[in-house]
Amino acid sequence: MKKRIGVDLGGTTAKLGVVTEQNEIVERKVIPTEKGITFEETIARLAEGILSMGDVGIVGFGVPSSLKPEGDIVIHANNLGWKNKDLRKELKKHLGDIPVYIANDADSAAVGEFFQGAGQGHSSMLMLTLGTGVGGGFIYQNRLYRGGNGCGFEPGHMIIQEDGIPCTCGMRGCLESYCSATGIIRIISQCQTSPALRRLIANNGGKATARMLFQAVREGDQAAKDILASYVKNLATGVGSLVTILRPEIVVIGGGVSGAGELLFAPLQEAVKETIFSYDVIGGPEIVPAALGNDAGIIGAALLDQVLI
């Protein structure tokens, strides 16, 4: 039987996996993709790794970039140093006529969760990933939403605060600036009123991590509790706005911050009741943690052919 392979392409490595008909990864491979290697050399390495995994029937790529639909041009994968690169054309040089499907990496993770993770059993699903940034994907009636121009779904750059904190994208007040792990680190690093946070940061060589916020809350630190309440309010604003517009059946939240568990999900589920239009009449979707971890991107990439129109 020909193999279905998913590729989760990152700034330092690409994770490859053979995915079975039961949507399980049975073989893995890691290929270096660090900056300094040319686009062409990186694709040659990836293709070699793919072909070494056996009789390949289909390949899916999750790429950290927006894509142009005509030819699947990688617009700007900044962690790889790629701009306006024709990924499909370059892959064809090495893979020949093997079918290749390409999507944004966050979209691929959403597809993985939809088929094999927390979104199973639904026809529409909103996913947010709370990591270094805020990414996500939206699946509607079993199809991946990619936008009218193919550039997809960028929930991290919806504005939740007018004239707010500057974002790396160049705008101000983006959801990502407030609700990413990076946003949490910025806030707790500046906080001078939390003894627990100051101790945790000092004990880590002066380096803050997002996990420290939740640890300080567990210790009963009031300043940390106040920061978490503000964080939940901002996240609920973003989630509630997206739910009001898209009306997904379920909201899945992944990324490192989602590891906080009920400290995050319990207050968030309550807070969105105030941010979703007509919640008292229509209700809202359940908000749940992602289930697949780092495997979501590989599994989703391997299944892109099932959701791309």
N, C-alpha and C positions, 0 to 999 in steps of 0.2 A: 504494500500500500504506500502511495506517495505521501510524503510528510508535509505537514503544515507548520511553518516556522514563523515565530514572532520575534521582532527585533525592537528592543527598547533602547533607543539611541540617546546617550548622555554626553556630557562635556568631557568626561575622562574615560569612560568605557561604554561599550555597547553590550547589552545583555541579550543573548540569543537563547531561544528555547524551542524545542519540538513539542507541539501541543496536540494531544490526542483528540479523538472524537468526543471524549467525555470532558474536554476542555481542561485537561490536566497536563502539567509540564513533566515530561519524562526524560528529557535530555537537555543539558545546559552548556553554554559556552560564553566566555567573556573575551571581548576584543578591545584593545586599547584604542582610544579615539582622541588623545590629547592634542591640544593646539600645537602648531608647529609642523604637523603632518598635513600634507596637501589634501584637498578634497578628493582628488583622484586616487591618491594612495590609500586614504581611509576607506573609500568605496571598494577598492581592490581587496583590502584586508577583510572587509565585511563579507564580500562575495565569496572569498576563499573559505571563510568560516562557515558560511551558509552551505556551500556545496560539500564541505567535509562532513556534514551531518547526515548525508545519505541521499536517497532518492527524493528530491524536493518537488512538491506539487504546487505549493503556493507560499508566498512570502508577504508578510505585512510589516510595515515600518512605522513606529511612533517616533516622531522627530520633534525636538525642542524648538519649534519655529512655526510661524504662520506659513501657509502654503497657497500658491496660486493654483487654481483648479486646472488650468490649461497646461498639462504637462507636469503638474505637481512640482513646480519650482519652489525651492526652499527660499523664502524671502530673506530671513535673517536669523540664523542660528548663532547667536553671539558667542555662546560658550564653545562653539566649534570654529568660529571665525569664518562661517559661510554666509555669503550674500548672493542672492539670485542664482542659485545653483540648481541645475536640472538633474535632480536625483534619479528620476526614472530613466532618463537617457543614459546616464552613467552606469546605472545598474544593468541595463540591457546589454552593455558591452561584455559583461561577465556572466550574466544569468540567462542570456538569450531570451527565449520565449516563455520562461517561467512567469506566471502571473504575479504582479507586484501591486500591493495596495499600500497607500501612504496616508498618514493622518498626523495631526499634532499629537505630541506625547500625552498631554492631559486627556485628550479625546480618547486615545487608545486605552488609557487606564480606566476611563469611564465605561468603555465597551467591555473590558474585562470584568468589572464589577457588575455590569448589567447581565452578562451571561453566566458568570460563575461565582459572583460575590453577593454583596448585600442587595443588589437590585434584581435578583432573580425573581421571576414570577410577575413582573410588571412590564407594561408596554411603553411607559415613559418614566424617565429617571433624570433627576438633576444631581450632578456630582460636583463638589468643591474639594480642592486639595489645599490644605493649609500647611505650607512648608516654607521654604525660603521666600517664595512668593505665594500668590493665590491663583491657582488655575482651576480648570474644571471642564466639564463636558455636559451636553444635554442630548438625551435620546428621546425622540417623540415617535410614537407608533412604530417602534422597533427600528427606527432609522436615526443615524447620527446627524445632528444638526450641524451644518458647516457654514451657514450664512449665505446670503445672496451672492457674495463675491468669493466664497470659498475660504475666507480667512477665519472662519470658525467662531468660537465662543470664548470671550475673554472676560469672565466675571470679575477678575481681580482689578479691572480698571474701570468699573462703574464708580461714579462719584457718590460718596456717602456723606461728605462734609464739604460744604462750599468754602473755597479758599482754605482748605485744610493743609495737612502735612504734605510736603513735596514728595512725589513718587518718582521712582527710577525711570518711569516712562516719560517724564517731563510734565505731567499734569499734577494737580494738587487734589488731595482729599480722596484718593482712590481707596477702595476696600482693602487692597493689598497693603497699603501703608499702615493700616490699623490692625488688620487681622492675620497677617502672615506671622510666622515665627520671628522673622526679622523685625516686624513691628512690635511684638512683645518684648524682644530683647532691647529695642530702643527705649521703650517705656520703663522697663524695670531697671535699666542701667542708669536712668536719670532720677529714679525715685530715691529720695534721701530719708524717707519717713518710715521705712520698713526695716526693722532690725533683722528679721529673718532673711530678707533678700540680700541685705548688705553682707550678712554672714555667709550665705551660700555663695555669693559672687566672690568674696574674699577667699573662701576655702577652695575656689576653683581657679586660683591665680589671677583673679580680677576679671575673668571672662564670664559673661552672663549667658545663660541658655534659656530657652522658652520653658523648659521643664521646671525651672526654679520657681516660676510664678505659681505653678500648681502645688509644688512642694511647700512653699510658704503658706499657701491657703490651707493645706492640710494641717499645718502647724498652728493654725488659728490666727495668723498675722492679719490685722485689720487693714493695713495699707494694701496688702496683696489682695485681700478680698475686694477692696474698692476697685483696684485695677482690673480684676477679673470681671467684676460687674460691668465696668465700662466696656471691656472687650466684648462681652456677651451682647451688650446693647448694640454695639457697632456691627457685630456679625449678624445679629437678628435683623438689623436694618437691611443689610445686603441680601440675606436669605429671604426675608419677607418680600422684598421688592421683586426678586426673581420668581418667587412662587406666585405672586399676584399676576405677573405677566405670563408665565409659562405654565402654571398649574400642573407640575409633575405629580405622579402618583406617590413618589418617595424621594427624599433628599438623602444622599449619601455623602458623608464627609470623611475624607482621608487626609493623608499627610501627617507629619510628625505631631502636630498639635492635637490631632484627633485621639492620640494616645492618652489624653487626660481623662478619658472615660466619662463617668457620670458627673464629675465636677464641671465638665463643659456641656454635656448633652442634656442633662436635666434642666438647668436654668435656660438653655437655649430653646428647648422645646416650649417652655413657658413664655419666654420673651417674644417669640415670633407671633404669638397670639395677638400682640399689639401692633404688629407690622404687616400682617397679611390682610388685604381687603376682605371685608365681610367674613372674617374668621368665625364670628359667632353664628353665622347662618350656613356658610359653605364648609367651614372647617379648614383644615390644612393637612399636609402630608406628614407622615412620621419622619423624623430626622434620626438617622442611624449612622454608626461608624462603618467605614469601609472594612471589608473582610479579607482582602487578598494581599495587603501590604505591597511589597515591591514586585510581586508576581503579576499584579494587575496589568501593567504595561505590556508585558510579554504576551499574556493570554489575549488581551484586547487587540494587540497588533495582529496576532495570528487569525483573528476572527473579523477583521475589518471588512472582508468581502461580504459579510452577512448584514452589514448595516449601512454601507455606502450606497447611495442612490446612483 
